[in-house]
Amino acid sequence: MTDEQQTQDLDEGEIAADYLEALLDIADVDGDIEIEETGTRTTLKVGESGDASLSMLAAPEVVAALQDLTRLAVQSQTGEFSRVVLDVAGSQDARTVELRALVDDAVSRIEGGSDRVSLPSMSSYERKLVHDLVAEAGYHSESEGEGRDRHAVVVPK
């Protein structure tokens, strides 16, 4: 990664953290924000896992909306598409558990004779997790659909 890319990534994280901090202040909600860089993705962890004061913000629909708003705020300042991911009070771990259950069910259905199992629509980040979980289980998956209807499909290997 070049110095320019690292600077851009840090700026993206800092811009996102500043935006989220302002939103939390407006809502009068406390939550420490930690910026984590992993590969090409910036993750903002807001609060600790199970933090009761953030429970309303940790709902999947709310996290997705906050993530979209944060990405737009970063994009408006940098002019670049943002892939910032939010983890509010451990919401990422909770969602990973849900996705693992979906994959386990799909694998069971494939083993039971289904040719393919379509999963619900999900974000590109969630589809990536699903593809990884499916591969771990020894099966294959692919993405289908467009826009908000894009989803993963599990098939035998």
CNS distance restraints for C-alpha pairs under 8 A (distance, minus, plus):
assign (resid   1 and name CA) (resid   5 and name CA) 6.14 0.50 0.50
assign (resid   1 and name CA) (resid   6 and name CA) 6.65 0.50 0.50
assign (resid   2 and name CA) (resid   6 and name CA) 6.30 0.50 0.50
assign (resid   3 and name CA) (resid   7 and name CA) 6.09 0.50 0.50
assign (resid   4 and name CA) (resid   8 and name CA) 6.09 0.50 0.50
assign (resid   5 and name CA) (resid   9 and name CA) 6.08 0.50 0.50
assign (resid   6 and name CA) (resid  10 and name CA) 6.13 0.50 0.50
assign (resid   7 and name CA) (resid  11 and name CA) 6.03 0.50 0.50
assign (resid   8 and name CA) (resid  12 and name CA) 6.06 0.50 0.50
assign (resid   9 and name CA) (resid  13 and name CA) 6.27 0.50 0.50
assign (resid   9 and name CA) (resid  37 and name CA) 7.92 0.50 0.50
assign (resid   9 and name CA) (resid  42 and name CA) 7.10 0.50 0.50
assign (resid  10 and name CA) (resid  14 and name CA) 6.09 0.50 0.50
assign (resid  11 and name CA) (resid  15 and name CA) 5.87 0.50 0.50
assign (resid  12 and name CA) (resid  16 and name CA) 6.03 0.50 0.50
assign (resid  12 and name CA) (resid  42 and name CA) 7.72 0.50 0.50
assign (resid  12 and name CA) (resid  74 and name CA) 6.17 0.50 0.50
assign (resid  12 and name CA) (resid  78 and name CA) 7.63 0.50 0.50
assign (resid  12 and name CA) (resid  82 and name CA) 7.55 0.50 0.50
assign (resid  12 and name CA) (resid  84 and name CA) 7.79 0.50 0.50
assign (resid  13 and name CA) (resid  17 and name CA) 5.99 0.50 0.50
assign (resid  13 and name CA) (resid  35 and name CA) 6.15 0.50 0.50
assign (resid  13 and name CA) (resid  42 and name CA) 6.24 0.50 0.50
assign (resid  13 and name CA) (resid  43 and name CA) 7.68 0.50 0.50
assign (resid  13 and name CA) (resid  44 and name CA) 7.30 0.50 0.50
assign (resid  13 and name CA) (resid  84 and name CA) 7.48 0.50 0.50
assign (resid  14 and name CA) (resid  18 and name CA) 6.05 0.50 0.50
assign (resid  14 and name CA) (resid  35 and name CA) 7.75 0.50 0.50
assign (resid  15 and name CA) (resid  19 and name CA) 6.18 0.50 0.50
assign (resid  15 and name CA) (resid  73 and name CA) 7.84 0.50 0.50
assign (resid  15 and name CA) (resid  74 and name CA) 5.97 0.50 0.50
assign (resid  15 and name CA) (resid  77 and name CA) 7.95 0.50 0.50
assign (resid  16 and name CA) (resid  20 and name CA) 6.14 0.50 0.50
assign (resid  16 and name CA) (resid  44 and name CA) 7.87 0.50 0.50
assign (resid  16 and name CA) (resid  70 and name CA) 5.79 0.50 0.50
assign (resid  16 and name CA) (resid  71 and name CA) 7.34 0.50 0.50
assign (resid  16 and name CA) (resid  73 and name CA) 7.18 0.50 0.50
assign (resid  16 and name CA) (resid  74 and name CA) 5.94 0.50 0.50
assign (resid  16 and name CA) (resid  84 and name CA) 7.64 0.50 0.50
assign (resid  17 and name CA) (resid  21 and name CA) 5.95 0.50 0.50
assign (resid  17 and name CA) (resid  33 and name CA) 6.63 0.50 0.50
assign (resid  17 and name CA) (resid  34 and name CA) 8.00 0.50 0.50
assign (resid  17 and name CA) (resid  35 and name CA) 7.48 0.50 0.50
assign (resid  17 and name CA) (resid  44 and name CA) 7.06 0.50 0.50
assign (resid  18 and name CA) (resid  22 and name CA) 6.25 0.50 0.50
assign (resid  19 and name CA) (resid  23 and name CA) 6.37 0.50 0.50
assign (resid  19 and name CA) (resid  70 and name CA) 6.67 0.50 0.50
assign (resid  19 and name CA) (resid  73 and name CA) 7.10 0.50 0.50
assign (resid  20 and name CA) (resid  24 and name CA) 6.09 0.50 0.50
assign (resid  20 and name CA) (resid  70 and name CA) 6.92 0.50 0.50
assign (resid  21 and name CA) (resid  25 and name CA) 6.10 0.50 0.50
assign (resid  21 and name CA) (resid  33 and name CA) 7.66 0.50 0.50
assign (resid  22 and name CA) (resid  26 and name CA) 6.22 0.50 0.50
assign (resid  23 and name CA) (resid  27 and name CA) 6.27 0.50 0.50
assign (resid  24 and name CA) (resid  28 and name CA) 5.90 0.50 0.50
assign (resid  24 and name CA) (resid  29 and name CA) 5.07 0.50 0.50
assign (resid  24 and name CA) (resid  30 and name CA) 6.66 0.50 0.50
assign (resid  24 and name CA) (resid  31 and name CA) 7.50 0.50 0.50
assign (resid  25 and name CA) (resid  29 and name CA) 6.13 0.50 0.50
assign (resid  25 and name CA) (resid  30 and name CA) 7.46 0.50 0.50
assign (resid  29 and name CA) (resid  53 and name CA) 7.40 0.50 0.50
assign (resid  29 and name CA) (resid  54 and name CA) 7.52 0.50 0.50
assign (resid  30 and name CA) (resid  53 and name CA) 7.54 0.50 0.50
assign (resid  30 and name CA) (resid  54 and name CA) 7.99 0.50 0.50
assign (resid  31 and name CA) (resid  46 and name CA) 5.78 0.50 0.50
assign (resid  31 and name CA) (resid  47 and name CA) 4.74 0.50 0.50
assign (resid  31 and name CA) (resid  54 and name CA) 7.50 0.50 0.50
assign (resid  32 and name CA) (resid  45 and name CA) 7.96 0.50 0.50
assign (resid  32 and name CA) (resid  46 and name CA) 5.67 0.50 0.50
assign (resid  32 and name CA) (resid  47 and name CA) 5.10 0.50 0.50
assign (resid  33 and name CA) (resid  44 and name CA) 6.44 0.50 0.50
assign (resid  33 and name CA) (resid  45 and name CA) 5.58 0.50 0.50
assign (resid  33 and name CA) (resid  46 and name CA) 4.59 0.50 0.50
assign (resid  33 and name CA) (resid  47 and name CA) 6.42 0.50 0.50
assign (resid  34 and name CA) (resid  44 and name CA) 5.65 0.50 0.50
assign (resid  34 and name CA) (resid  45 and name CA) 5.09 0.50 0.50
assign (resid  34 and name CA) (resid  46 and name CA) 6.57 0.50 0.50
assign (resid  35 and name CA) (resid  42 and name CA) 7.03 0.50 0.50
assign (resid  35 and name CA) (resid  43 and name CA) 5.94 0.50 0.50
assign (resid  35 and name CA) (resid  44 and name CA) 4.76 0.50 0.50
assign (resid  35 and name CA) (resid  45 and name CA) 6.48 0.50 0.50
assign (resid  36 and name CA) (resid  42 and name CA) 5.84 0.50 0.50
assign (resid  36 and name CA) (resid  43 and name CA) 5.10 0.50 0.50
assign (resid  36 and name CA) (resid  44 and name CA) 6.28 0.50 0.50
assign (resid  36 and name CA) (resid  45 and name CA) 7.62 0.50 0.50
assign (resid  37 and name CA) (resid  41 and name CA) 6.09 0.50 0.50
assign (resid  37 and name CA) (resid  42 and name CA) 4.77 0.50 0.50
assign (resid  37 and name CA) (resid  43 and name CA) 6.37 0.50 0.50
assign (resid  38 and name CA) (resid  42 and name CA) 6.40 0.50 0.50
assign (resid  38 and name CA) (resid  43 and name CA) 7.68 0.50 0.50
assign (resid  41 and name CA) (resid  83 and name CA) 6.21 0.50 0.50
assign (resid  41 and name CA) (resid  84 and name CA) 6.40 0.50 0.50
assign (resid  41 and name CA) (resid  85 and name CA) 7.41 0.50 0.50
assign (resid  42 and name CA) (resid  83 and name CA) 6.96 0.50 0.50
assign (resid  42 and name CA) (resid  84 and name CA) 5.03 0.50 0.50
assign (resid  42 and name CA) (resid  85 and name CA) 6.28 0.50 0.50
assign (resid  43 and name CA) (resid  84 and name CA) 5.76 0.50 0.50
assign (resid  43 and name CA) (resid  85 and name CA) 4.67 0.50 0.50
assign (resid  43 and name CA) (resid  86 and name CA) 5.74 0.50 0.50
assign (resid  43 and name CA) (resid  87 and name CA) 7.11 0.50 0.50
assign (resid  44 and name CA) (resid  84 and name CA) 7.30 0.50 0.50
assign (resid  44 and name CA) (resid  85 and name CA) 6.25 0.50 0.50
assign (resid  44 and name CA) (resid  86 and name CA) 4.97 0.50 0.50
assign (resid  44 and name CA) (resid  87 and name CA) 6.11 0.50 0.50
assign (resid  45 and name CA) (resid  86 and name CA) 6.09 0.50 0.50
assign (resid  45 and name CA) (resid  87 and name CA) 4.72 0.50 0.50
assign (resid  45 and name CA) (resid  88 and name CA) 5.98 0.50 0.50
assign (resid  45 and name CA) (resid  89 and name CA) 7.46 0.50 0.50
assign (resid  45 and name CA) (resid  90 and name CA) 7.93 0.50 0.50
assign (resid  46 and name CA) (resid  86 and name CA) 7.40 0.50 0.50
assign (resid  46 and name CA) (resid  87 and name CA) 6.07 0.50 0.50
assign (resid  46 and name CA) (resid  88 and name CA) 4.74 0.50 0.50
assign (resid  46 and name CA) (resid  89 and name CA) 6.05 0.50 0.50
assign (resid  47 and name CA) (resid  51 and name CA) 6.46 0.50 0.50
assign (resid  47 and name CA) (resid  54 and name CA) 7.33 0.50 0.50
assign (resid  47 and name CA) (resid  88 and name CA) 6.32 0.50 0.50
assign (resid  47 and name CA) (resid  89 and name CA) 5.08 0.50 0.50
assign (resid  47 and name CA) (resid  90 and name CA) 7.96 0.50 0.50
assign (resid  48 and name CA) (resid  88 and name CA) 7.75 0.50 0.50
assign (resid  48 and name CA) (resid  89 and name CA) 4.86 0.50 0.50
assign (resid  48 and name CA) (resid  90 and name CA) 6.48 0.50 0.50
assign (resid  49 and name CA) (resid  88 and name CA) 7.67 0.50 0.50
assign (resid  49 and name CA) (resid  89 and name CA) 4.19 0.50 0.50
assign (resid  49 and name CA) (resid  90 and name CA) 4.00 0.50 0.50
assign (resid  49 and name CA) (resid  91 and name CA) 7.49 0.50 0.50
assign (resid  50 and name CA) (resid  55 and name CA) 7.35 0.50 0.50
assign (resid  50 and name CA) (resid  89 and name CA) 5.44 0.50 0.50
assign (resid  50 and name CA) (resid  90 and name CA) 6.33 0.50 0.50
assign (resid  51 and name CA) (resid  55 and name CA) 6.53 0.50 0.50
assign (resid  51 and name CA) (resid  89 and name CA) 5.47 0.50 0.50
assign (resid  54 and name CA) (resid  58 and name CA) 6.23 0.50 0.50
assign (resid  54 and name CA) (resid  88 and name CA) 7.22 0.50 0.50
assign (resid  54 and name CA) (resid  89 and name CA) 6.29 0.50 0.50
assign (resid  55 and name CA) (resid  59 and name CA) 7.00 0.50 0.50
assign (resid  55 and name CA) (resid  89 and name CA) 7.11 0.50 0.50
assign (resid  56 and name CA) (resid  62 and name CA) 7.79 0.50 0.50
assign (resid  57 and name CA) (resid  62 and name CA) 5.66 0.50 0.50
assign (resid  57 and name CA) (resid  63 and name CA) 6.35 0.50 0.50
assign (resid  57 and name CA) (resid  88 and name CA) 6.79 0.50 0.50
assign (resid  58 and name CA) (resid  62 and name CA) 6.57 0.50 0.50
assign (resid  58 and name CA) (resid  63 and name CA) 5.87 0.50 0.50
assign (resid  58 and name CA) (resid  87 and name CA) 7.95 0.50 0.50
assign (resid  58 and name CA) (resid  88 and name CA) 5.15 0.50 0.50
assign (resid  58 and name CA) (resid  89 and name CA) 6.08 0.50 0.50
assign (resid  58 and name CA) (resid  90 and name CA) 7.61 0.50 0.50
assign (resid  58 and name CA) (resid  91 and name CA) 5.54 0.50 0.50
assign (resid  59 and name CA) (resid  63 and name CA) 6.14 0.50 0.50
assign (resid  59 and name CA) (resid  91 and name CA) 7.38 0.50 0.50
assign (resid  60 and name CA) (resid  64 and name CA) 6.12 0.50 0.50
assign (resid  60 and name CA) (resid  91 and name CA) 7.25 0.50 0.50
assign (resid  60 and name CA) (resid  95 and name CA) 7.67 0.50 0.50
assign (resid  61 and name CA) (resid  65 and name CA) 6.21 0.50 0.50
assign (resid  62 and name CA) (resid  66 and name CA) 6.07 0.50 0.50
assign (resid  63 and name CA) (resid  67 and name CA) 5.92 0.50 0.50
assign (resid  63 and name CA) (resid  86 and name CA) 6.80 0.50 0.50
assign (resid  63 and name CA) (resid  87 and name CA) 7.55 0.50 0.50
assign (resid  63 and name CA) (resid  88 and name CA) 6.86 0.50 0.50
assign (resid  63 and name CA) (resid  91 and name CA) 7.80 0.50 0.50
assign (resid  64 and name CA) (resid  68 and name CA) 6.15 0.50 0.50
assign (resid  65 and name CA) (resid  69 and name CA) 6.21 0.50 0.50
assign (resid  66 and name CA) (resid  70 and name CA) 6.00 0.50 0.50
assign (resid  66 and name CA) (resid  86 and name CA) 7.85 0.50 0.50
assign (resid  67 and name CA) (resid  71 and name CA) 6.06 0.50 0.50
assign (resid  67 and name CA) (resid  84 and name CA) 7.17 0.50 0.50
assign (resid  67 and name CA) (resid  85 and name CA) 6.38 0.50 0.50
assign (resid  67 and name CA) (resid  86 and name CA) 5.83 0.50 0.50
assign (resid  68 and name CA) (resid  72 and name CA) 6.21 0.50 0.50
assign (resid  69 and name CA) (resid  73 and name CA) 6.20 0.50 0.50
assign (resid  70 and name CA) (resid  74 and name CA) 6.22 0.50 0.50
assign (resid  70 and name CA) (resid  84 and name CA) 7.60 0.50 0.50
assign (resid  71 and name CA) (resid  75 and name CA) 6.03 0.50 0.50
assign (resid  71 and name CA) (resid  81 and name CA) 7.66 0.50 0.50
assign (resid  71 and name CA) (resid  82 and name CA) 5.26 0.50 0.50
assign (resid  71 and name CA) (resid  83 and name CA) 6.79 0.50 0.50
assign (resid  71 and name CA) (resid  84 and name CA) 6.13 0.50 0.50
assign (resid  72 and name CA) (resid  76 and name CA) 6.01 0.50 0.50
assign (resid  72 and name CA) (resid  82 and name CA) 7.51 0.50 0.50
assign (resid  73 and name CA) (resid  77 and name CA) 6.50 0.50 0.50
assign (resid  74 and name CA) (resid  78 and name CA) 6.05 0.50 0.50
assign (resid  74 and name CA) (resid  79 and name CA) 7.92 0.50 0.50
assign (resid  74 and name CA) (resid  80 and name CA) 7.87 0.50 0.50
assign (resid  74 and name CA) (resid  82 and name CA) 6.47 0.50 0.50
assign (resid  75 and name CA) (resid  79 and name CA) 5.04 0.50 0.50
assign (resid  75 and name CA) (resid  80 and name CA) 5.18 0.50 0.50
assign (resid  75 and name CA) (resid  81 and name CA) 5.53 0.50 0.50
assign (resid  75 and name CA) (resid  82 and name CA) 5.88 0.50 0.50
assign (resid  76 and name CA) (resid  80 and name CA) 7.83 0.50 0.50
assign (resid  86 and name CA) (resid  92 and name CA) 7.76 0.50 0.50
assign (resid  87 and name CA) (resid  91 and name CA) 5.35 0.50 0.50
assign (resid  87 and name CA) (resid  92 and name CA) 5.23 0.50 0.50
assign (resid  88 and name CA) (resid  92 and name CA) 7.41 0.50 0.50
assign (resid  90 and name CA) (resid  94 and name CA) 6.48 0.50 0.50
assign (resid  91 and name CA) (resid  95 and name CA) 6.06 0.50 0.50
assign (resid  92 and name CA) (resid  96 and name CA) 6.11 0.50 0.50
assign (resid  93 and name CA) (resid  97 and name CA) 6.36 0.50 0.50
assign (resid  94 and name CA) (resid  98 and name CA) 6.49 0.50 0.50
assign (resid  95 and name CA) (resid  99 and name CA) 6.12 0.50 0.50
assign (resid  96 and name CA) (resid 100 and name CA) 6.03 0.50 0.50
assign (resid  96 and name CA) (resid 129 and name CA) 7.57 0.50 0.50
assign (resid  97 and name CA) (resid 101 and name CA) 6.35 0.50 0.50
assign (resid  98 and name CA) (resid 102 and name CA) 6.41 0.50 0.50
assign (resid  99 and name CA) (resid 103 and name CA) 6.18 0.50 0.50
assign (resid  99 and name CA) (resid 126 and name CA) 7.85 0.50 0.50
assign (resid  99 and name CA) (resid 129 and name CA) 7.83 0.50 0.50
assign (resid  99 and name CA) (resid 130 and name CA) 6.55 0.50 0.50
assign (resid 100 and name CA) (resid 104 and name CA) 6.04 0.50 0.50
assign (resid 100 and name CA) (resid 130 and name CA) 7.46 0.50 0.50
assign (resid 100 and name CA) (resid 133 and name CA) 6.78 0.50 0.50
assign (resid 101 and name CA) (resid 105 and name CA) 6.15 0.50 0.50
assign (resid 102 and name CA) (resid 106 and name CA) 6.17 0.50 0.50
assign (resid 102 and name CA) (resid 119 and name CA) 7.38 0.50 0.50
assign (resid 103 and name CA) (resid 107 and name CA) 6.04 0.50 0.50
assign (resid 103 and name CA) (resid 130 and name CA) 6.91 0.50 0.50
assign (resid 103 and name CA) (resid 133 and name CA) 6.98 0.50 0.50
assign (resid 103 and name CA) (resid 134 and name CA) 6.39 0.50 0.50
assign (resid 104 and name CA) (resid 108 and name CA) 6.19 0.50 0.50
assign (resid 105 and name CA) (resid 109 and name CA) 6.26 0.50 0.50
assign (resid 106 and name CA) (resid 110 and name CA) 6.22 0.50 0.50
assign (resid 106 and name CA) (resid 117 and name CA) 5.82 0.50 0.50
assign (resid 106 and name CA) (resid 119 and name CA) 7.89 0.50 0.50
assign (resid 106 and name CA) (resid 154 and name CA) 6.71 0.50 0.50
assign (resid 107 and name CA) (resid 111 and name CA) 6.11 0.50 0.50
assign (resid 107 and name CA) (resid 134 and name CA) 7.89 0.50 0.50
assign (resid 107 and name CA) (resid 137 and name CA) 7.77 0.50 0.50
assign (resid 107 and name CA) (resid 139 and name CA) 7.67 0.50 0.50
assign (resid 107 and name CA) (resid 154 and name CA) 7.47 0.50 0.50
assign (resid 108 and name CA) (resid 112 and name CA) 6.05 0.50 0.50
assign (resid 109 and name CA) (resid 113 and name CA) 6.50 0.50 0.50
assign (resid 109 and name CA) (resid 114 and name CA) 5.67 0.50 0.50
assign (resid 109 and name CA) (resid 117 and name CA) 7.33 0.50 0.50
assign (resid 110 and name CA) (resid 114 and name CA) 4.55 0.50 0.50
assign (resid 110 and name CA) (resid 115 and name CA) 6.30 0.50 0.50
assign (resid 110 and name CA) (resid 116 and name CA) 6.57 0.50 0.50
assign (resid 110 and name CA) (resid 117 and name CA) 7.13 0.50 0.50
assign (resid 110 and name CA) (resid 154 and name CA) 7.93 0.50 0.50
assign (resid 110 and name CA) (resid 155 and name CA) 7.00 0.50 0.50
assign (resid 110 and name CA) (resid 156 and name CA) 6.66 0.50 0.50
assign (resid 115 and name CA) (resid 155 and name CA) 6.33 0.50 0.50
assign (resid 115 and name CA) (resid 156 and name CA) 7.08 0.50 0.50
assign (resid 116 and name CA) (resid 153 and name CA) 6.57 0.50 0.50
assign (resid 116 and name CA) (resid 154 and name CA) 5.58 0.50 0.50
assign (resid 116 and name CA) (resid 155 and name CA) 4.66 0.50 0.50
assign (resid 116 and name CA) (resid 156 and name CA) 7.32 0.50 0.50
assign (resid 117 and name CA) (resid 153 and name CA) 5.52 0.50 0.50
assign (resid 117 and name CA) (resid 154 and name CA) 5.14 0.50 0.50
assign (resid 117 and name CA) (resid 155 and name CA) 6.68 0.50 0.50
assign (resid 118 and name CA) (resid 151 and name CA) 7.20 0.50 0.50
assign (resid 118 and name CA) (resid 152 and name CA) 6.12 0.50 0.50
assign (resid 118 and name CA) (resid 153 and name CA) 4.33 0.50 0.50
assign (resid 118 and name CA) (resid 154 and name CA) 6.41 0.50 0.50
assign (resid 119 and name CA) (resid 151 and name CA) 6.08 0.50 0.50
assign (resid 119 and name CA) (resid 152 and name CA) 5.50 0.50 0.50
assign (resid 119 and name CA) (resid 153 and name CA) 5.97 0.50 0.50
assign (resid 119 and name CA) (resid 154 and name CA) 7.77 0.50 0.50
assign (resid 120 and name CA) (resid 151 and name CA) 5.86 0.50 0.50
assign (resid 120 and name CA) (resid 152 and name CA) 7.41 0.50 0.50
assign (resid 121 and name CA) (resid 148 and name CA) 6.68 0.50 0.50
assign (resid 121 and name CA) (resid 149 and name CA) 5.29 0.50 0.50
assign (resid 121 and name CA) (resid 150 and name CA) 5.36 0.50 0.50
assign (resid 121 and name CA) (resid 151 and name CA) 4.31 0.50 0.50
assign (resid 121 and name CA) (resid 152 and name CA) 7.40 0.50 0.50
assign (resid 122 and name CA) (resid 126 and name CA) 6.00 0.50 0.50
assign (resid 122 and name CA) (resid 127 and name CA) 6.33 0.50 0.50
assign (resid 122 and name CA) (resid 148 and name CA) 7.40 0.50 0.50
assign (resid 122 and name CA) (resid 149 and name CA) 7.72 0.50 0.50
assign (resid 122 and name CA) (resid 150 and name CA) 6.63 0.50 0.50
assign (resid 122 and name CA) (resid 151 and name CA) 5.80 0.50 0.50
assign (resid 123 and name CA) (resid 127 and name CA) 6.17 0.50 0.50
assign (resid 123 and name CA) (resid 148 and name CA) 7.84 0.50 0.50
assign (resid 123 and name CA) (resid 150 and name CA) 7.76 0.50 0.50
assign (resid 124 and name CA) (resid 128 and name CA) 6.14 0.50 0.50
assign (resid 125 and name CA) (resid 129 and name CA) 6.47 0.50 0.50
assign (resid 126 and name CA) (resid 130 and name CA) 6.20 0.50 0.50
assign (resid 127 and name CA) (resid 131 and name CA) 6.08 0.50 0.50
assign (resid 127 and name CA) (resid 143 and name CA) 7.47 0.50 0.50
assign (resid 127 and name CA) (resid 151 and name CA) 6.97 0.50 0.50
assign (resid 127 and name CA) (resid 152 and name CA) 6.16 0.50 0.50
assign (resid 128 and name CA) (resid 132 and name CA) 6.28 0.50 0.50
assign (resid 129 and name CA) (resid 133 and name CA) 6.17 0.50 0.50
assign (resid 130 and name CA) (resid 134 and name CA) 5.99 0.50 0.50
assign (resid 130 and name CA) (resid 152 and name CA) 7.38 0.50 0.50
assign (resid 131 and name CA) (resid 135 and name CA) 6.13 0.50 0.50
assign (resid 131 and name CA) (resid 140 and name CA) 7.51 0.50 0.50
assign (resid 131 and name CA) (resid 141 and name CA) 5.78 0.50 0.50
assign (resid 131 and name CA) (resid 142 and name CA) 7.30 0.50 0.50
assign (resid 131 and name CA) (resid 152 and name CA) 7.66 0.50 0.50
assign (resid 132 and name CA) (resid 136 and name CA) 6.22 0.50 0.50
assign (resid 133 and name CA) (resid 137 and name CA) 6.40 0.50 0.50
assign (resid 134 and name CA) (resid 138 and name CA) 6.52 0.50 0.50
assign (resid 134 and name CA) (resid 139 and name CA) 5.44 0.50 0.50
assign (resid 134 and name CA) (resid 140 and name CA) 6.18 0.50 0.50
assign (resid 134 and name CA) (resid 141 and name CA) 6.54 0.50 0.50
assign (resid 134 and name CA) (resid 154 and name CA) 7.33 0.50 0.50
assign (resid 135 and name CA) (resid 139 and name CA) 5.28 0.50 0.50
assign (resid 135 and name CA) (resid 140 and name CA) 5.95 0.50 0.50
assign (resid 135 and name CA) (resid 141 and name CA) 7.65 0.50 0.50
assign (resid 138 and name CA) (resid 157 and name CA) 7.19 0.50 0.50
assign (resid 139 and name CA) (resid 154 and name CA) 7.24 0.50 0.50
assign (resid 139 and name CA) (resid 155 and name CA) 6.61 0.50 0.50
assign (resid 139 and name CA) (resid 156 and name CA) 5.51 0.50 0.50
assign (resid 139 and name CA) (resid 157 and name CA) 4.90 0.50 0.50
assign (resid 140 and name CA) (resid 154 and name CA) 5.95 0.50 0.50
assign (resid 140 and name CA) (resid 155 and name CA) 5.45 0.50 0.50
assign (resid 140 and name CA) (resid 156 and name CA) 6.04 0.50 0.50
assign (resid 140 and name CA) (resid 157 and name CA) 5.17 0.50 0.50
assign (resid 141 and name CA) (resid 152 and name CA) 6.42 0.50 0.50
assign (resid 141 and name CA) (resid 153 and name CA) 5.34 0.50 0.50
assign (resid 141 and name CA) (resid 154 and name CA) 4.35 0.50 0.50
assign (resid 141 and name CA) (resid 155 and name CA) 5.84 0.50 0.50
assign (resid 142 and name CA) (resid 152 and name CA) 5.55 0.50 0.50
assign (resid 142 and name CA) (resid 153 and name CA) 5.41 0.50 0.50
assign (resid 142 and name CA) (resid 154 and name CA) 6.80 0.50 0.50
assign (resid 143 and name CA) (resid 150 and name CA) 6.64 0.50 0.50
assign (resid 143 and name CA) (resid 151 and name CA) 5.47 0.50 0.50
assign (resid 143 and name CA) (resid 152 and name CA) 4.40 0.50 0.50
assign (resid 143 and name CA) (resid 153 and name CA) 6.12 0.50 0.50
assign (resid 144 and name CA) (resid 150 and name CA) 5.51 0.50 0.50
assign (resid 144 and name CA) (resid 151 and name CA) 5.53 0.50 0.50
assign (resid 144 and name CA) (resid 152 and name CA) 6.24 0.50 0.50
assign (resid 144 and name CA) (resid 153 and name CA) 7.05 0.50 0.50
assign (resid 145 and name CA) (resid 149 and name CA) 5.50 0.50 0.50
assign (resid 145 and name CA) (resid 150 and name CA) 4.22 0.50 0.50
assign (resid 145 and name CA) (resid 151 and name CA) 6.33 0.50 0.50
assign (resid 146 and name CA) (resid 150 and name CA) 4.85 0.50 0.50
